[in-house]
């Protein structure tokens, strides 16, 4: 295996582990489907409030 092939393989594994870790933390933080809905609703409310403040 060439050096560049090893580097590319290592980066792909590192990237995959990073994505898996991020998804795991996200799912653990939300815990349930209703928790995800509340998180999304909360984010939407914050965006709407910021937009209203910017309008004024």
N, C-alpha and C positions, 0 to 999 in steps of 0.2 A: 504494500500500500504506500503510495507516495505521500510526502509530507503535506501537500495541499489537500489531498483527499482526507487525511486524518484530521486536519484543521477544520475542513468543511463538515465532516461527520461530528466532530466535537461541538461545533457551533450549533448544528441542528439538534443534537441531544440537549445542549444547554438551553436553546430556545424552547424546545418541547417541554422541558422540566419547568422553565419559567412560566409558560402558559398554564401548565397543569397546576402549579402552585398558586398562581393568580386566581384561577377558576375555583380551586379548593378553598381559598380564603374568602372569596366572594360568596360561595355557596354556604360556607360556615357562618358568615356574618348574617346572611338573610335567613337561614335556617329552614324556612318553609316557603311555599308558593305565596301564601298571603303576606308573608314578610317581604317578599320581592315586590308585591303590589304596593305595599305601604311605602317601601323605599322609592319606588318609581313615582308614586303620587307625591311624596314629600319633595323629591327633586323637581317635579313639574311645578309644584306650588312655589318653590324658591325661585325658579326661573320666571314665573309669572309675576311674582312680587318685585323682582329686580327690574323686569320690563316696565311695570307700572311706575316704579320709582324713577326710572330713566325718562319716562314720558312726562312726568310732572316737573 
